[in-house]
Amino acid sequence: MKRSDPQMRIRLPADVKRWLEKAASANLRTQNAEVVVALRAAMTVKTKTATSEPASSN
């Protein structure tokens, strides 16, 4: 990502931080990149779920 990308600071519970450190290391990514990958995966799941829900019949 470029330095001009928006930045934010977040607080993580200790167990989430440990998971992030291990996952990033295992996947040869920075912790930032691991967060981005996880968020994009969540976005994809959310998008697929939203588009596959049947329309309400009111």
C-alpha positions as CSV (number, residue, x, y, z in Angstrom):
1,M,0.0,0.0,0.0
2,K,1.0,3.6,-0.6
3,R,1.9,5.9,2.3
4,S,-1.1,8.0,1.1
5,D,-3.5,5.3,2.0
6,P,-5.7,6.2,5.0
7,Q,-4.3,5.0,8.4
8,M,-6.0,4.1,11.6
9,R,-4.9,2.9,15.0
10,I,-6.8,0.1,16.7
11,R,-6.7,-1.7,20.0
12,L,-6.6,-5.5,19.9
13,P,-7.2,-8.0,22.7
14,A,-4.0,-9.8,23.5
15,D,-5.2,-13.1,22.1
16,V,-6.1,-11.5,18.7
17,K,-2.7,-9.8,18.6
18,R,-0.9,-13.1,19.2
19,W,-3.0,-14.8,16.5
20,L,-2.2,-11.9,14.1
21,E,1.5,-12.2,14.8
22,K,1.5,-16.0,14.2
23,A,-0.7,-15.8,11.1
24,A,1.4,-13.0,9.5
25,S,4.6,-14.9,10.2
26,A,3.1,-18.2,8.8
27,N,1.9,-16.4,5.6
28,L,5.1,-14.4,5.2
29,R,3.2,-11.1,5.4
30,T,3.4,-8.0,7.6
31,Q,0.8,-7.8,10.3
32,N,-0.8,-4.9,8.4
33,A,-1.1,-7.1,5.2
34,E,-2.6,-9.9,7.3
35,V,-5.2,-7.6,8.6
36,V,-6.0,-6.4,5.1
37,V,-6.3,-9.9,3.8
38,A,-8.6,-10.9,6.7
39,L,-10.8,-7.9,6.2
40,R,-11.1,-8.4,2.4
41,A,-12.0,-12.1,3.1
42,A,-14.8,-10.9,5.5
43,M,-16.0,-8.4,2.9
44,T,-16.2,-11.1,0.2
45,V,-18.2,-13.4,2.6
46,K,-20.5,-10.5,3.5
47,T,-21.0,-9.6,-0.2
48,K,-21.7,-13.2,-1.2
49,T,-24.1,-13.6,1.8
50,A,-26.0,-10.4,0.9
51,T,-26.4,-11.3,-2.7
52,S,-27.5,-14.9,-2.1
53,E,-30.2,-14.1,0.4
54,P,-33.7,-14.6,-1.0
55,A,-35.8,-11.5,-1.4
56,S,-38.5,-11.0,1.2
57,S,-42.0,-11.6,0.0
58,N,-43.9,-8.8,1.8
